[in-house]
Amino acid sequence: MTQKKYVYSFEEADWRNKRLFGGKGSSLVLMTQLGLKVPPGFIITTEACVDFYSPRKEEIDKLLEILERQPPPDVRDRIIKQIWDIIDTLKLPEGLWDQVVEYVRYLEQKTGKKFGDPSNPLLVSVRSGAPVSMPGMMDTVLNLGLNDEVVKGLAKLTNNEWFAYDAYRRFIQMFGRIVLGVKDEYFNEVWEQIKKKYGAKEDVDVPVEGLKEAVEKFKEIVRKYAGEFPQDPWKQLELAVKAVFRSWMNPRAIFYRIMNKITPEIAHCTAVNIVTMVFGNMGWDSGTGVAFSRDPATGENKLYGEFLPNAQGEDVVAGIRTPMSIEEFKKKFPHLYEELEKAAKILEKVNKDVQDIEFTVERGVLYFLQTRNAKMTPLARVKTAVDMAKEGIITKEEALMKVSPEHVVQLLYPRIDPKAKALPVAKGLPASPGAVSGQVVFHPDDAVEWAKKGKKVILVRTETKPDDVHGFYASVGILTSRGGMTSHAAVVARAIGKPAVVGAEMIEVHENEKYFKVGDKIVREGDWITIDGNTGNVYLGIVPTIQPGLIKELDELLRWADDMRKLGVRANADVPTDAEIAKKFGAEGIGLLRIERMFRRPERLELLRKVILAETSEERIRYLEPLAQMIKEDFKKMLEIMDGKPVIIRLIDPPLHEFLPSPEEVLKEIYELKMKGAPEEKIKAKEKLYTRIKALQEANPMMGHRGVRVGITYPEIYYYLARAMLEAAAELILEGKNPILEIMVPQVAEANEIRFVKVNAIAPALRDVAKKYGFELIEERDGPGIFVYKVKGREYKILIGTMIETVRACLVADEIAKEVAFFSFGTNDLTQATFSFSRDDAENKFIPQYLENKILPSNPFQTLDVKGVGKLIEIATKLGKSANPKLEIGICGEHGGDPDSIEFLHKVGIDYVSASPFRVPVARLAAAKAALKEKLSK
């Protein structure tokens, strides 16, 4: 039987196949094949990793299912231990080790060095590399191949004893922690003691004697907790390969995949990259660095990054020492900077994205260790996408696909209100944008527990590690006292869209004692602070924030989106401020204006209550007339703001009891009046009110006397509300404006309902307003529900439509369509009706358990239930359009701003979505992406 091929050199692998070779391996292959200076190496494929786990895959998958439900920490830790106990029984796939040995021999041939030979040793790094970027989530081992004899040979060969023993002490600690499971703190404690003993401020200040002492003490630590440190380089390599495979199942990697929805279809396992070591710790002409082809925070088209001289591997990312900026690197090594910049632009063009490049300088020679698409702030993501499209590197369509709706949301993150008279107590690096306030916690587990209780927390650490990632997700922001813009905290915060300030060195963090000190001020766990990831400022207490506007690049990108999308985008807006914001963000009209929000003012609420409590039509009209005049001005303002764009105003919808005081409240007032000896007539008036409220009470008000039913039982209410809208439009017409008014009737389930209110309330209002202002009225000439005011030869359409939010309305949509000009799906109520869920009760009591136990894939009130509610929308759309080809169909529930829902609604063929004002940019982009996906699928 032919042996399965598990191992490929950088020269023979296909860099396009990330699923097989992983992201890191593919990048090394690409750079090698482009002719860049890459240390020789080979890749163990992800298929080998899959086969490693396959003997006990079913057991592991069942345990992972439990972890996906995010159990309590004690259960989580128990499950992780069970998984690792299983992994300890696994062996490398058959034939893999023979291929590894063969390719190590290939490296020996390529480099002229020999693995395990003290006279000219080959040292390698063993690195993880998943098909998708998972920064810091899996493990890497550097300097593998060193032992007590090889280190002496390396010192002699390089004539640099300090370098050799520095590499060896690093290797023992890294191997001990990652491969043998020895706690890092044991090594760190000894290392700090040695630094103190030799008076060394930084690692590089420790003399050779101190390094040799560290090596011996580190081996003692390994011996104590894991047995003898392996001296055989081949055994080291075998154990390291298994450890990298195992790191696919470490807690932080599992958690990262769960939180980022990285399924086996996206990334099924990690590859292992075995690469010839190059050394950044060989002196001050050496070092390690990270560079971005463009600024990952601002998107500016210039090389950005950091370089740490005389350092190795993970030192920059770990934030152990403060590195030099790329500008300083340019001054110190101008020829290397030029080489780095040239390579960055080549890689950017090939990969069609901003590149995040890891490199090492060994004795003045530049080596490339990795390139990947950069994690950027939303600001940088949008700016670079637009700029690269203009530069011809990518198309406009590709630019749109690079920017996610989440990027747009994050770009609208709050910033500190400039009017706030707040002075920062500290300043760090602005690592990830957004200003946010939260209560201080010092441990990631505490962040998770506090967040579960509904608290907003900011995780404060000296520096963060990959194991802290669960705390990142639970926190609203991250603050560290150490680290640079490419430190772990900065990279992860940018990736998940959390505001972060890093490297605030004036802050003295005491994690175990749970406080931090800045100057003479002490901030304890639970105290409130505010961080500004836009500026790097840190404030005590809660500081007011404001929402930003659209940046010019986002505005341009959204204009491209507008050219490509089919769906219209409107906004749900109830007050002028909402309408102004929506218009600024590109809304093409108002898809839902809730009339009931206009009754909040005390004088209006008082009149509305009298309308509801009235016992005769005449009495109701007496109160409706002044009420209509009051709200007319609000309608006029909203129509004026959206001049030339449609404004859909929904007639009163909620159950009438919502506008009345509760019976208990009135009963209490009656009791208090009697106790005070109030006049009899006053007491009787309250008793009458109580009797009337009790008479209006319903067993199930949300399914009772509301919406269109009110318009049928009390047509005068709908008449006066419609008249107020129509008079507002008429006055604007006479002022030379172009109001586009659309009147929406809610809760319709039967065509006769809409016909009744049209004939008995809305049409009479249309006629009376036409008569009052001297307009000609043309009734339904152009189609059902389309009325026209003709003024001085110009025509102004008034549309009558309905909200589709009952199941029956969806099923008889063809009948209803013959009476109206438009449908607007009220998906909030339609979802409630379809599931028989009360939204507030469902979300508070059992939806979390439904999601945790995978009974539902997502909250149906956030993302449209395609199988149920979606099917009803599809049925109603087809029925409605077949009966009335001119019918306009939209959606005005909260799903109108959800990208996944928008993609489905695009496929169904509705005409527009309506979202909250701040979701309008998201909807514009999501609608364009839906159209592009459809185009690409054909």
Beta strands, then each sheet from edge to edge (+ up, - down):
strand 1: 7-9
strand 2: 41-44
strand 3: 124-129
strand 4: 140-144
strand 5: 271-276
strand 6: 287-292
strand 7: 304-309
strand 8: 324-325
strand 9: 355-362
strand 10: 365-373
strand 11: 415-416
strand 12: 426-427
strand 13: 429-432
strand 14: 435-441
strand 15: 457-461
strand 16: 477-480
strand 17: 500-502
strand 18: 507-510
strand 19: 515-518
strand 20: 521-524
strand 21: 528-532
strand 22: 537-540
strand 23: 545-546
strand 24: 568-572
strand 25: 590-594
strand 26: 646-650
strand 27: 740-745
strand 28: 776-779
strand 29: 786-791
strand 30: 794-804
strand 31: 822-825
strand 32: 888-891
strand 33: 912-915
sheet 1: 1+ 2- 5+ 3- 4+
sheet 2: 8+ 7- 6+ 9- 10+
sheet 3: 11+ 23-
sheet 4: 12+ 22- 21+ 14- 15- 16- 17- 13+
sheet 5: 18+ 19- 20+
sheet 6: 28+ 29- 30+ 27+ 26+ 25+ 24+ 33+ 32+ 31+
end
